[in-house]
Amino acid sequence: MPTPLTRRVLDPRQDAAALKALTHPLRIRLLGLLRQHGPATASELAERTGESSASTSYHLRVLAKYAFIAEAEHRDGRERRWRSVHDVTSWSNAAMTDTPETRAFVDAARRAQLEHLERSLAAHLADTEAGRLGPEWTEPSGFTDLVLRLTPESLGELWDTFHRTALELAARDEGDARGAQVVLFAAGLPVSGEEEA
């Protein structure tokens, strides 16, 4: 049985301030780094992002105010360590179309995901070039750009299958020493089929 992801579902009617807090690109990135690499201090995150520790500290406090992160166990008591409270932040896309603010949030979140994809691709290429990844990773690594004709129900079913299968495989591989952190990106974006001029 796969380990379920802890999920926070944002409701634009109840979580407007939290949504606004997450429109800042650095906050989205800090939350992502805590989820990907585990607990960290403001100084450690400043080093990873190229920001000042004063800046990361401020943005971490904002994330904590809206319960995206919380204090983690401290190693030595000198600096605060932070951890993500949830594995995933999600929302209803339909509910997010109601106001310009909620549409701006979705746009900011999607742009942050694209930036994360770019950073992940650069890290993958650097790791491959430096020999930090073995040849067994060559074949299964990559992208796809399938263009399919699906109904809304089939696209929803595809998402459910994707998430369920990913969790099942992660649970199966959890104790395998050959495992490595894999960043998965997927998009299901219906388009009209008409080219823009």
Secondary structure by P-SEA (a helix, b strand, c coil): cccccbbbbbbccccaaaaaaaccaaaaaaaaaaaacccccaaaaaaaccccaaaaaaaaaaaaaaccccccccccccbbbbbbcccccccccccccccaaaaaaaaaaaaaaaaaaaaaaaaaaaaaaacccccccccccccccccccccaaaaaaaaaaaaaaaaaaaaaacccccccbbbbbbbbccccccccc
